[in-house]
């Protein structure tokens, strides 16, 4: 789990450990400092148009912008890779990738007070596509069930209360 703090700009890996009482203790690992008053973050795959590497998009409330950071193999931002993805906002807050459309959603506060949607990103989890072998097995199964019904080897029963 990753977390970021608006007031300190600290980005850290957070580890959850059961405390035995039904809740968890949170321990923070290595920290990185992000500028601009980070309010929200989302990961973007490098396979998206215009992105050469996997990136972390960060809503920067204080800068009124969305920044993009290249990430390392652990998903942590590489500080000197920051570039401005979007600017001229009034207090960018929050961050979300719509799991169905791939749209990047965030809000603004302090003049704009709106929800902004940026389209064109790939959905994070593509819908599963059955393999040809799965389709073949399903068709064979339906065919065998149909043949058994036709020849009377498989009977259907209906019960009424």
Protein Blocks (a to p, Z undefined) as FASTA:
>chain_A
ZZddfklopacddddddehnopacdddddddddehiiabdcdddfkbghiabdcdddddf
knopacdddddfkopacfklgccfbghiehiadjdddfknopacdddehhjopadddehi
acfbdcddddfklmmmmmmmmmmmmmmmmnopaccddddZZ
